[in-house]
Amino acid sequence: MRYIFLVFGFVFFTLVFTAGLWADRTFALVVRDACIAAVVGGLAGQWFWNHVLDAMRITVAVKRAAADAAAKANRQKKGETAVAKAKK
């Protein structure tokens, strides 16, 4: 989680820093805005990454439930055929 904060913070810092230099703003304002953007970007990155992880957890849970249901159906089907063969 720490790396997500650092990566997003670095990306936001770089974007705002280059945009500020490109806009011919004073260097002090560019650095201040870039530092604020780094913190905001890091927090936004953590929020976004938490949502990505939640979506992955839900997807895995749904796939696991579907696989369990399919396995249960196969066991029941095999059980029915075994009973039918035993009756013959």
BATORFI-905572 format. One record per residue (C-alpha): residue number from 1; residue in three letters; x, y, z. Coordinates in steps of 0.05 Angstrom, whole numbers, plus 5000, padded with zeros to 4 digits. Each point is the difference from the previous one (the first is absolute). Layout:
<atoms>
[atom NUM; "ala"; [X; Y; Z]]
...
</atoms>
This chain:
<atoms>
[atom 1; "met"; [5000; 5000; 5000]]
[atom 2; "arg"; [5058; 5046; 5014]]
[atom 3; "tyr"; [5026; 4991; 4929]]
[atom 4; "ile"; [4933; 5019; 4971]]
[atom 5; "phe"; [5002; 5065; 5039]]
[atom 6; "leu"; [5071; 5013; 4977]]
[atom 7; "val"; [4987; 4983; 4927]]
[atom 8; "phe"; [4937; 5042; 4994]]
[atom 9; "gly"; [5031; 5057; 5039]]
[atom 10; "phe"; [5061; 5000; 4954]]
[atom 11; "val"; [4956; 4998; 4938]]
[atom 12; "phe"; [4957; 5058; 5024]]
[atom 13; "phe"; [5061; 5040; 5022]]
[atom 14; "thr"; [5033; 4990; 4933]]
[atom 15; "leu"; [4938; 5019; 4961]]
[atom 16; "val"; [4987; 5064; 5040]]
[atom 17; "phe"; [5073; 5019; 5001]]
[atom 18; "thr"; [5008; 4995; 4925]]
[atom 19; "ala"; [4934; 5034; 4987]]
[atom 20; "gly"; [5020; 5057; 5047]]
[atom 21; "leu"; [5067; 5009; 4966]]
[atom 22; "trp"; [4967; 4997; 4932]]
[atom 23; "ala"; [4951; 5055; 5022]]
[atom 24; "asp"; [5058; 5046; 5019]]
[atom 25; "arg"; [4981; 5006; 5073]]
[atom 26; "thr"; [5050; 5018; 5053]]
[atom 27; "phe"; [5041; 4942; 5026]]
[atom 28; "ala"; [4976; 5007; 5072]]
[atom 29; "leu"; [4927; 4994; 4978]]
[atom 30; "val"; [5016; 4942; 4955]]
[atom 31; "val"; [5034; 4961; 5056]]
[atom 32; "arg"; [4945; 5017; 5050]]
[atom 33; "asp"; [4945; 4978; 4953]]
[atom 34; "ala"; [5039; 4937; 4982]]
[atom 35; "cys"; [5009; 4981; 5073]]
[atom 36; "ile"; [4926; 5009; 5014]]
[atom 37; "ala"; [4984; 4959; 4938]]
[atom 38; "ala"; [5046; 4945; 5024]]
[atom 39; "val"; [4962; 4993; 5066]]
[atom 40; "val"; [4932; 5004; 4966]]
[atom 41; "gly"; [5023; 4951; 4946]]
[atom 42; "gly"; [5026; 4951; 5051]]
[atom 43; "leu"; [4934; 5001; 5039]]
[atom 44; "ala"; [4960; 4994; 4935]]
[atom 45; "gly"; [5045; 4942; 4980]]
[atom 46; "gln"; [4987; 4964; 5066]]
[atom 47; "trp"; [4925; 5010; 4992]]
[atom 48; "phe"; [5001; 4975; 4929]]
[atom 49; "trp"; [5044; 4940; 5017]]
[atom 50; "asn"; [4954; 4980; 5057]]
[atom 51; "his"; [4942; 4999; 4950]]
[atom 52; "val"; [5040; 4958; 4951]]
[atom 53; "leu"; [5017; 4950; 5055]]
[atom 54; "asp"; [4927; 4997; 5022]]
[atom 55; "ala"; [4979; 4986; 4929]]
[atom 56; "met"; [5051; 4945; 4994]]
[atom 57; "arg"; [4977; 4968; 5065]]
[atom 58; "ile"; [4928; 5001; 4977]]
[atom 59; "thr"; [5018; 4970; 4933]]
[atom 60; "val"; [5040; 4944; 5033]]
[atom 61; "ala"; [4942; 4986; 5048]]
[atom 62; "val"; [4949; 4997; 4943]]
[atom 63; "lys"; [5045; 4954; 4959]]
[atom 64; "arg"; [5013; 4955; 5060]]
[atom 65; "ala"; [4925; 4996; 5015]]
[atom 66; "ala"; [4985; 4982; 4927]]
[atom 67; "ala"; [5054; 4946; 5001]]
[atom 68; "asp"; [4973; 4972; 5065]]
[atom 69; "ala"; [4930; 4998; 4972]]
[atom 70; "ala"; [5024; 4965; 4937]]
[atom 71; "ala"; [5039; 4949; 5041]]
[atom 72; "lys"; [4940; 4987; 5044]]
[atom 73; "ala"; [4956; 4990; 4938]]
[atom 74; "asn"; [5051; 4952; 4971]]
[atom 75; "arg"; [5003; 4960; 5065]]
[atom 76; "gln"; [4924; 4996; 5002]]
[atom 77; "lys"; [4998; 4979; 4927]]
[atom 78; "lys"; [5052; 4946; 5011]]
[atom 79; "gly"; [4964; 4977; 5062]]
[atom 80; "glu"; [4935; 4993; 4962]]
[atom 81; "thr"; [5032; 4959; 4945]]
[atom 82; "ala"; [5033; 4955; 5051]]
[atom 83; "val"; [4933; 4988; 5033]]
[atom 84; "ala"; [4967; 4986; 4933]]
[atom 85; "lys"; [5055; 4950; 4982]]
[atom 86; "ala"; [4993; 4965; 5067]]
[atom 87; "lys"; [4925; 4992; 4990]]
[atom 88; "lys"; [5011; 4964; 4933]]
</atoms>
